[in-house]
């Protein structure tokens, strides 16, 4: 049994029609419910919910502070490599994008770590392209062992791995893994991933199951907003999340909302999402799941991030570079995508404090891990 079995019970077009048929009455019912279901989530992300944005935002803020207090977790990505054997229509690292490729050496990684530590971070997110011959499980083992003395928490956003490989990395200090399905629309998925291991829809879909079986502490889900109808994709993300929470209940979960951003030769979004709609989606997830960690990256603008941290978000990146060596080694090399909020971590931390919240630079100390 995996989520693939549950996923195949759904029909994309039926789910989409159900979301768009929800009424204001359905939204009110969802807001008043004591225990909310996926049907309630459909109502909260439907067009009918747009007129209820204010009460949704108030409830989302209340539920977030109840569970997480007035804290904001700070994180930063460390891009290790832009080598990739996949063709993805939306990514600057795509195999058919003719750019110079680079994978950081141990010395170069330590130079990046030195800068990241100087910014105040005690949590790092390791990111690579997907290239099995160069950035593989053995490489990740070396990197985690190399940087573990410098960070309390290490996360990864890399290619899907096998259960045994995840188990080995967890034993070395890996805390969380982010794995995005990009889109749950199988036909469009094939269109955007025509070549490479990532073209295998089902293998990627079952990656969170392998993570759960390996005993990962936390995993992050999400879709790339802009590839398909965001409401329908978000429903499938919520269904996936619900399945994982019930099956691997000892694991914590986070969610991100990356909107399609420009890159060299980039793809125009099939579906545009407004800022109000993204607020609606963030609030909808919080209302149906009080335990969920919600992350907002530097893809979003200063104005949007400044106002969104009070509405359900629990973690935020700052000072991000999306190219290997971007902090110290090669600041001008190819970025995976363009960032929007270019403020420094110190400036973001100051903004967070101005809004009455406390920036947190790590999740836990190794001393508390048995």
N, C-alpha and C positions, 0 to 999 in steps of 0.2 A: 504494500500500500504506500502510495506517495501522493503528493498534491496533483500529479498528472491525472490520477484516477478521478479525483474530485473535479478537476478542471474540465475534463471531457464530458461531465454531466451538463455543462452550460452551453448555451448557444449565444454567440456574440450579439447577433441582431436582436434576439429576444430580450437579452439583458438591456441593451441600449434602448429598445422601445419601452421597456418597463420603467427605466429611469426617467425618460422624457414624458411619461404619462402621469408622473406624480403631481399631486395638487397641493395647494396651500394647506388644506386640511391634513394631508399626510405629513407635511413639514411640522405643523403644530403638534400633531400626535407624537412625532419623533422627539420634539423638544421636551414634551411633558412626560415621556416614558421613563419608568424607573429602571428598566432593563432593555437596552436597545439592540436591535437585530440588524442584519444586512439589508432588510427591507427599509428600515429606518435610515440607514446610510444612503440608500438610493434616493430617498426623499431629500436628505440634507445636501446632496450634491446635484440635485435636479435644478433645472431653470426656475422652477416654482419657488425654490428656497432663496432666490436673489433678494426678494422683498423682506426676508427675515434675517438679513445679514447682521444687523445690530444686536438682536437678542442672541443670535448664534455666537457672536464675538464675546458678548458678556458672559455667557455660559462657559465658553471655551477658556476664557481668562480665569474664571472662578475655579474650574476643574483643574487647570494646570497648576495654579498656586496651591491648591489643596494637596496635590500629590508631590510637586517638585519645589514648592516654596518660591521665593523670588531669587532664583539662581539661574545662571546661564553658562553652560558648559562651552569652553573654548577649544577649538581643534584646528589643525593645519595639515594640509597634504604634503607629503614628500614624494615627488615623482622620481622614480628610480630609472625608468626606461621609457622611450617612445617607440621601441621596436614592436612590430605587430604583424601577424600573418593573416589577420582578418581584413576583409573589405567591409567597411561600415559607412553608409552614405552620409553620416552626420558627424564623423569624428576626424580631427586633424591628424591622428595617428594611423589612419586607414592605410592599408598596404599600397593602394593605388595613388596615394598622395606622395609625390616625389620630393621628399625632404631628407635631409641628413639624419640618420638614426644614431641614437646614443643610449648606452646603458652605463650607469655610474659604477665606477670601481669602488673598492672599500675605502680608499683614501678620499675619493670625491664624496662619498656618502658621509664620512665623518666631517668633512668641511661643511656640508649642508646641515648636518646635525648641530654643529657649533653655532651657526646662525640661528637656527630654529630655537635652540636653548636660550640664546641671548635675547630672543623676543619674549621669553617667559613661559614657553610651552613645556608641559610635562606629559603631553599626549600627542602622538603623531599618527597620521594615516598614510600608509605606504600605498603608492599607486604605480601601476605599470600598464603598458600595452599588453596584448596577449600574444606571446611568442614562445612556444614550448621549447625551442632549442636554446634559448638564452635566458629568459626569465621564467624559470621552472621552480619546482618545489625545492630542489637543492639550493638554488640561488636564494630563495626566500629564507631558508634555514640559516644560511650564512649571514644574511642581512639582520635577521632578528637577533641572532647571537651577538652580532657586532654592536647593535644599538640598544640592546636591552639595558645595559648599565646606565643609560642616559634618560630613560623614560619609564614612568610608572604604568603607562598603558600604550599598547601597540595595536593598531588596527590595520586592515588590509582591504584594498579594492583592486583586485587583480583577476586573472583568468580563473574560471571554475576549476577546482581540483577534486581529487578522489577523497573518500572518507578517511582512508589511512593517512593520506598526506596532511589533511587537516588535523588529525589526531597528533601527528608528529610536531606540527607547528604550534599547536596549543600547548604541548608539553614544554616547548622552548620559550613560551611567553606570549603567544598570540592571544589577544583578548576578544577582538570582534572582527567580523568580516562583512563588508558591504557587497551585495550582489544584486544588480538591477536587471530585471527582465527586459527592460527597454520598452517593449510593448507586448501585451498578451494577445494581440490580434495576429494569428498564425500566418495569414497570407501577407500582411504588411511586414511582419517580422522577416519573412523570407526575402521580401523586396529590399529591405534595408541591410540585410546580412547575406549577400549572395555567395560569399566565399570565406573559407576558414572554419575553424572548429566552432566558432560562435554561431555559424549558420544552423547548427543543430538545436532547434527550439526546445525539444524535450530534455536534452542534457542540461541546458541552462535552467529550465523550469524546475528540475529536480535537485539543483545545487543546494537550496536551503534545506532539503531533506538530508543531504549528505552532511551538511554542517550540523544539523540537529543531532544526527546519529553520532557525530564525532564529539559532541558535548561542548560546542562553542558557547562562550559566556554570553555573547550578544551578536545578533546579526541585523543588518540593515537591508530594507527592501526599497523599491521605488521603480518608477517608469520614467522614460524621457518624454516629458510633456511637449507635444507638438507633432509627434509621429502619427498619432491616431486620436480619435475622440477621447478627450481627457477624462470625461465622466465615466465612460465604460471601462477604460483602462484602470481607473482608480477603484472601481467596484471590484475588479479582479484582483487588484492588489490587496484590498480589504479582505476579500475571501481567502486569499493566500495567507494573509496574516492571521486570520481567525483559525485556519487549519493548523498553522505552525504553533500558535499559542496553546492549542488544545493537545497537540501531539508532543511537542517538546516544551513542556511547561516550565522547565527550569531555566530556559534561555530567556534573556531580555531582548527586546526588539526596538528598532528605530526605523524611522521613515524619512526619506528625503524627497524633494520636489524639484528636480532639475528641469528647468525650461530650456528648450533648444536654443543654444547660443551660437553666434557666428564663429567660423574658423576659416582657414584659407581654403577657398573653393567650396564653402559650406552649403548646407541644405536649407532651403526655406521651409518653415514649419507648415505642415499640412493643415493644422488647426491652431489658431491663435488662442492664447489664454490671457485674459486681462488680469490686472492686479486684484481687482475685486473678486474675480473668480478664484484666484489662488488663495486669497483670504478665506473665501467660502470653503474651499477644500481643506485647508489647514484646520479650520474650526470643526468641520464635519468629522474629520478623523479624531480630533480630541474629544468630541462629544460622545462618540461611540467607544472610545478606548482611553480611559484615564491613565493607564500605565505606560502608554506608548511614548517613546522619546521621539521628538520631532526636530529635524535639522534643517537649517537654511544656510546655503553656501553663498560665496561671493559672486555667483552668477547673477544674483539679484541686486537692485540698485540701493544706494545709500538710503534714500527716502523710504523705500519699501521695508528694508530691514530694520530701520529705526523704529518704525511703527508696528512691525509684526512681532517683535520679541515679547510683547505683552499679550499676545492673542493665542498662544499655544505652543510656540517654539521653545525648545529646551536646550538646543546647542547651535552654535554659530561659528563659522570659520572666519579667519581674519588674516590679512597679509599673504594670501594664497598666491603661489606660483604654480602654473599648470604645465611646466616643462621640466625635463630632467636637468638638474643643475641650476634651476632658476634662482636659488637663493644666494649661491656663492660661486658656482663653477662656470655656468654659461647662461647668464641672465637673458641673453637675446635669442636663444634657440627657440624652436617651434613650440608654441603652446597648443594644448589639446583643444582649448576653446578660450574665448575672450572672457575675462572677468569684468564685472560691472562696478563692484565696490572695492576701490583700491586703497582704502584707508589702512593704516598700520594697526597691528594688534593693540598697541597702547591707546590709539584713538578709539577703537571699537570698545575696549574695556572702559574707557572714560564715558563713552556714550551709554553703555549699559548701566554704569553707576548713576549717571544723571537721571535715568529713568527709574531709579529705586531698586535696581537689581544688583546682584553680586556676581562678577565673573569668576568662574571656576576653571582652573587650568588643568585639572586631572580628575579622574573618576574615583580612584582608590589607590591605596598604597600596597605594595607587594607584601608587607608584613601581615596584612589581613587575609591573604590567600593561603589556604591550607594545602 
